[in-house]
């Protein structure tokens, strides 16, 4: 997270908002870190220049996402918008078992889980040693009821 990378003396001057805007701290430098697709109702406000102007920087998770916002919501390409590629922490390579193929899905359900299930069913016909672990939920958005289906 961006805020966790700031030194403690800087955090009192910055507000980093991840996806869901619930409170604006007018006395801070505001960074809006967008994690959603432009079709998400939570991001519709970015169509409005006055809403965008509330933030000193708008950060997107890569160029593809940024271009989607430019094309679908009319977010301008200017110095107030930046992209950060999604970082990962490198891990040491460990030899994997040869008797099992494991796939892991870690995104929210609306980002491909519906298509993954039939694809997995077809792949498992060809690879009986295929295993799928799903770590997915709408709870990150506070939509716990949406997880039931």
Number of C-alpha atoms within 10 A of each C-alpha: 9 11 15 9 9 12 9 10 8 11 15 12 12 17 20 23 20 16 14 14 12 6 8 13 12 10 10 15 16 19 21 21 23 19 15 18 15 21 12 8 9 13 18 14 12 18 17 12 12 10 11 18 12 16 20 16 18 23 21 22 17 14 13 11 16 23 17 15 23 16 11 13 17 14 19 16 12 7 9 14 19 16 16 12 9 8 8 6 4 6 6 5 6 6 6 9 8 7 8 12 14 11 12 11 15 13 14 16 16 11 14 11 16 10 10 13 12 11 11 15 12 11 12 15 10 9 13 11 12 16 14 14 10 14 11 17 18 16 12 9 11 9 10 11 9 12 11 7 4
